[in-house]
Amino acid sequence: MNKIIRFCLFSLFLVTVLSCRQHDEDYQYAFGKTTDLGNYIQEDDIFYRGDINTVQDSYIKEKCRLDIYYPKNGKNLTTIFFVHGGGLIGGEKFIPNGFMDANYIVVAVDYRVSPNVKHTAYIEDVAAAMNWTFQNIEKYGGSREKICLTGHSAGAYLASMIFFDKSYLQKYHIDSDSLLGLYSFSGQMTTHMEVYKEETGNTTSSASEYIDQYAPLYHTRKTDRPIYLYVGDRTLDMAGRYTQNVLMKEELEKKGCENVFFKEFEGYGHDAMLNIATKVVVDTLKAKHY
């Protein structure tokens, strides 16, 4: 009997230790790591979809993360919210060099991708990350009234979707027109090719001109927020990007938007244009005294 009691007590002890260890691991996993970079601090792999200890989906735990890079002792700073590309099938969060050392806070977002999830999961992830930013940015010296939305390629598509289709952010009681503006780097303005494949089952065509409710072009509306549509060289960027963004500019202007800016970076391809475009964003923000 004593052996049974001792075994039961040991088992209870072991379960408690493992439970505590798992809780500690989840806690560390939720907050990632912090790196002192001199005048800046970077915190990586912050979980942005609520309390990680209540989330059961391991893929959400893995991918719904963001990194935040911020100046030390900052107050009322502008935040650049950046969404990476990857065709909605890959890619990883990173902080573009052009945004660093500029006295801005940068939030770099990761999100779930196909085929592990289907639309609209990736759009919803980016909206959730924006909600985390609104709820927490003041802790890092930022202001929720000074957040600009940026993204490259598929990330620009996702950023454009949560900006133009207000329903994604309204879920969190956020008005996308409260953002400082949208900076899209070679974004697909029609329905994204991966979404088109998921909807139609057609894997042989990207249908770059397909437009439905999952296209930023479908949701064009009047806004006084500045919108910057940047693309690479029309001969070097992805097929259709130049034409789609010109069309987007025209459609927004038809709706009465007066602050729409289009720029083609001649000589720069789809990936190469990102470095110069991010520097232009910084120069633009500084010119506006943000």
C-alpha positions as CSV (number, residue, x, y, z in Angstrom):
1,M,0.0,0.0,0.0
2,N,2.8,2.4,0.9
3,K,4.4,1.7,-2.5
4,I,1.1,2.5,-4.2
5,I,0.8,5.8,-2.3
6,R,4.4,6.8,-3.0
7,F,3.8,6.0,-6.7
8,C,0.7,8.1,-6.8
9,L,2.4,11.0,-5.1
10,F,5.4,10.8,-7.4
11,S,3.0,10.7,-10.4
12,L,1.2,13.7,-9.2
13,F,4.5,15.5,-8.6
14,L,5.7,14.6,-12.1
15,V,2.4,15.8,-13.7
16,T,2.7,19.1,-11.8
17,V,6.3,19.7,-12.8
18,L,5.6,18.9,-16.5
19,S,2.5,21.2,-16.4
20,C,4.5,24.0,-14.9
21,R,7.3,23.5,-17.5
22,Q,4.7,23.5,-20.3
23,H,3.2,26.7,-18.9
24,D,6.7,28.3,-18.7
25,E,7.5,27.2,-22.3
26,D,4.2,28.6,-23.5
27,Y,4.9,31.8,-21.6
28,Q,8.4,32.1,-23.2
29,Y,7.0,31.1,-26.5
30,A,4.4,33.8,-26.3
31,F,6.9,36.6,-25.7
32,G,9.9,35.3,-27.7
33,K,13.2,37.0,-27.1
34,T,14.4,40.5,-26.6
35,T,17.6,41.9,-28.2
36,D,19.3,45.2,-27.2
37,L,20.6,46.8,-30.4
38,G,22.0,49.9,-28.8
39,N,19.6,52.8,-29.5
40,Y,16.9,50.3,-30.4
41,I,15.3,47.2,-28.9
42,Q,13.8,44.3,-30.9
43,E,11.4,41.8,-29.5
44,D,10.7,38.7,-31.6
45,D,8.0,36.1,-31.9
46,I,5.3,37.8,-29.9
47,F,2.0,35.9,-30.1
48,Y,-0.8,38.3,-31.2
49,R,-3.9,36.1,-31.1
50,G,-4.9,36.4,-27.5
51,D,-3.8,34.2,-24.6
52,I,-1.5,31.4,-26.0
53,N,-2.3,29.2,-23.1
54,T,-5.9,28.9,-24.3
55,V,-5.1,28.3,-28.0
56,Q,-5.2,24.6,-29.0
57,D,-4.2,25.0,-32.7
58,S,-0.4,24.4,-33.0
59,Y,-0.2,26.1,-36.4
60,I,-1.8,29.3,-35.0
61,K,0.8,29.1,-32.1
62,E,3.6,28.8,-34.6
63,K,2.6,31.4,-37.2
64,C,0.6,34.1,-35.5
65,R,3.7,36.0,-34.4
66,L,5.1,39.4,-34.8
67,D,8.4,41.2,-34.2
68,I,8.6,44.7,-32.9
69,Y,11.6,47.1,-33.3
70,Y,11.5,50.3,-31.4
71,P,13.7,53.2,-30.2
72,K,14.6,53.3,-26.5
73,N,12.7,55.9,-24.5
74,G,10.5,56.9,-27.4
75,K,7.3,58.8,-26.9
76,N,4.3,59.3,-29.2
77,L,6.2,57.7,-32.1
78,T,4.9,56.7,-35.5
79,T,4.6,53.0,-36.1
80,I,5.2,51.3,-39.5
81,F,3.2,48.1,-39.7
82,F,4.8,45.8,-42.3
83,V,3.4,42.6,-43.9
84,H,5.8,40.3,-45.8
85,G,5.1,38.6,-49.1
86,G,5.4,35.0,-50.2
87,G,2.5,34.4,-52.5
88,L,0.2,33.4,-49.6
89,I,2.1,30.0,-49.6
90,G,5.3,31.0,-47.8
91,G,7.6,33.8,-46.6
92,E,8.6,34.8,-43.1
93,K,8.4,38.1,-41.2
94,F,11.3,40.4,-41.2
95,I,12.1,44.1,-40.7
96,P,13.1,45.8,-43.9
97,N,16.5,47.6,-43.7
98,G,14.9,50.8,-45.0
99,F,12.7,51.1,-41.9
100,M,15.6,50.7,-39.4
101,D,17.5,53.4,-37.6
102,A,14.9,56.0,-38.6
103,N,13.3,56.7,-35.2
104,Y,10.2,54.7,-36.0
105,I,8.6,51.7,-34.4
106,V,8.3,48.8,-36.8
107,V,5.9,45.9,-36.4
108,A,6.7,43.0,-38.7
109,V,3.9,40.4,-39.0
110,D,3.8,36.7,-39.8
111,Y,0.6,34.8,-40.7
112,R,-0.7,31.4,-41.7
113,V,-0.4,30.4,-45.3
114,S,-1.9,28.0,-47.8
115,P,-2.3,25.0,-48.0
116,N,-2.5,24.8,-44.2
117,V,-5.3,27.3,-44.3
118,K,-7.5,28.9,-46.9
119,H,-8.8,32.4,-47.4
120,T,-9.8,34.4,-45.5
121,A,-7.6,33.1,-42.7
122,Y,-4.5,35.0,-43.7
123,I,-6.4,38.3,-44.0
124,E,-7.9,37.7,-40.6
125,D,-4.5,37.0,-39.1
126,V,-3.2,40.4,-40.3
127,A,-6.3,42.1,-38.9
128,A,-5.7,40.4,-35.6
129,A,-2.0,41.6,-35.6
130,M,-3.2,45.2,-36.2
131,N,-5.5,44.8,-33.3
132,W,-2.6,43.7,-31.1
133,T,-0.7,46.8,-32.3
134,F,-3.6,49.1,-31.4
135,Q,-3.9,47.5,-28.0
136,N,-0.1,47.5,-27.1
137,I,1.8,50.1,-29.1
138,E,1.7,52.8,-26.4
139,K,3.7,50.4,-24.2
140,Y,6.5,50.7,-26.7
141,G,6.4,54.5,-27.0
142,G,4.1,54.6,-29.9
143,S,0.6,56.2,-30.6
144,R,-2.4,54.4,-31.9
145,E,-3.2,57.5,-33.8
146,K,0.1,57.3,-35.8
147,I,0.2,53.9,-37.4
148,C,0.8,53.4,-41.1
149,L,0.1,50.2,-43.0
150,T,2.6,48.7,-45.4
151,G,3.2,45.4,-47.2
152,H,5.1,43.8,-50.0
153,S,3.7,41.6,-52.8
154,A,1.2,39.2,-51.1
155,G,1.7,41.3,-47.9
156,A,0.6,44.4,-49.8
157,Y,-2.5,42.5,-51.0
158,L,-3.3,41.6,-47.3
159,A,-2.6,45.1,-46.1
160,S,-4.8,46.5,-48.9
161,M,-7.6,44.1,-48.0
162,I,-7.8,45.1,-44.3
163,F,-7.6,48.8,-45.3
164,F,-10.2,48.8,-48.1
165,D,-12.6,46.2,-46.7
166,K,-13.4,47.7,-43.4
167,S,-15.1,44.6,-42.0
168,Y,-11.9,42.9,-41.0
169,L,-10.8,45.7,-38.6
170,Q,-14.3,46.6,-37.6
171,K,-14.4,43.3,-35.8
172,Y,-11.9,44.9,-33.4
173,H,-13.7,48.3,-33.4
174,I,-10.9,49.8,-35.5
175,D,-11.7,52.1,-38.4
176,S,-9.1,51.6,-41.1
177,D,-9.5,55.3,-41.9
178,S,-7.9,56.1,-38.5
179,L,-4.6,54.8,-40.0
180,L,-2.0,57.3,-41.3
181,G,-2.3,55.7,-44.7
182,L,-1.5,52.7,-46.9
183,Y,1.8,52.0,-48.6
184,S,1.5,49.1,-51.0
185,F,4.7,47.7,-52.6
186,S,3.9,45.7,-55.7
187,G,0.6,44.5,-54.3
188,Q,-1.9,42.5,-56.3
189,M,-5.0,44.6,-56.5
190,T,-7.2,42.0,-58.2
191,T,-8.2,38.8,-56.3
192,H,-4.9,37.2,-55.3
193,M,-3.8,34.3,-57.5
194,E,-3.7,31.9,-54.6
195,V,-7.2,32.9,-53.5
196,Y,-8.4,32.4,-57.1
197,K,-7.0,28.9,-57.1
198,E,-8.7,28.1,-53.8
199,E,-12.0,29.4,-55.1
200,T,-12.0,27.8,-58.5
201,G,-9.8,24.8,-58.2
202,N,-8.0,26.1,-61.3
203,T,-4.3,25.5,-60.7
204,T,-3.2,26.2,-64.3
205,S,-4.0,29.9,-64.4
206,S,-3.2,32.7,-62.1
207,A,-6.2,34.8,-63.5
208,S,-4.4,38.1,-62.6
209,E,-7.5,40.1,-63.7
210,Y,-10.1,38.1,-61.7
211,I,-12.0,40.4,-59.3
212,D,-14.5,39.4,-56.6
213,Q,-15.0,40.3,-52.9
214,Y,-11.4,39.1,-52.2
215,A,-9.9,41.8,-54.4
216,P,-8.8,45.2,-53.1
217,L,-10.3,46.7,-56.3
218,Y,-13.7,45.4,-55.4
219,H,-13.6,47.5,-52.2
220,T,-12.5,50.9,-53.6
221,R,-14.1,53.7,-51.7
222,K,-13.7,57.3,-50.9
223,T,-11.1,58.0,-48.1
224,D,-9.1,61.0,-47.2
225,R,-6.2,58.8,-46.1
226,P,-3.1,58.9,-48.3
227,I,-2.6,55.8,-50.5
228,Y,0.8,55.1,-52.1
229,L,0.8,52.5,-54.8
230,Y,4.4,51.6,-55.6
231,V,5.5,49.0,-58.2
232,G,8.7,47.9,-59.8
233,D,9.7,48.4,-63.4
234,R,6.7,47.4,-65.6
235,T,9.1,45.1,-67.6
236,L,10.7,43.6,-64.5
237,D,7.9,43.3,-61.9
238,M,5.4,40.5,-61.8
239,A,3.0,40.3,-64.7
240,G,0.0,42.6,-64.2
241,R,1.2,44.5,-61.2
242,Y,1.8,47.8,-63.1
243,T,-1.6,47.6,-64.8
244,Q,-3.5,46.6,-61.7
245,N,-2.0,49.5,-59.6
246,V,-2.7,52.1,-62.4
247,L,-6.3,50.8,-62.5
248,M,-6.5,51.0,-58.7
249,K,-5.4,54.6,-58.8
250,E,-7.9,55.5,-61.4
251,E,-10.8,53.7,-59.5
252,L,-9.9,55.5,-56.3
253,E,-9.8,58.8,-58.0
254,K,-13.2,58.1,-59.5
255,K,-14.5,57.6,-56.0
256,G,-13.3,61.0,-55.0
257,C,-9.9,60.1,-53.3
258,E,-7.6,63.1,-53.6
259,N,-4.5,61.6,-52.0
260,V,-3.5,58.7,-54.2
261,F,0.0,58.5,-55.4
262,F,1.5,56.0,-57.9
263,K,5.2,55.4,-58.5
264,E,7.0,53.0,-60.8
265,F,10.6,52.3,-59.7
266,E,12.3,52.0,-63.1
267,G,15.1,49.5,-63.3
268,Y,13.9,47.6,-60.2
269,G,12.3,44.2,-60.2
270,H,9.6,42.7,-57.9
271,D,12.0,42.0,-54.9
272,A,14.6,44.7,-55.5
273,M,12.0,47.5,-55.4
274,L,11.3,46.9,-51.8
275,N,14.6,48.3,-50.5
276,I,14.2,51.6,-52.3
277,A,10.5,51.9,-51.7
278,T,10.9,51.5,-47.9
279,K,13.4,54.4,-47.9
280,V,10.9,56.5,-49.9
281,V,8.3,55.8,-47.2
282,V,10.6,56.9,-44.5
283,D,11.4,60.1,-46.4
284,T,7.7,60.7,-47.0
285,L,6.9,60.3,-43.3
286,K,9.6,62.6,-42.2
287,A,8.5,65.2,-44.7
288,K,5.1,65.0,-43.1
289,H,6.7,65.4,-39.6
290,Y,5.4,62.0,-38.5
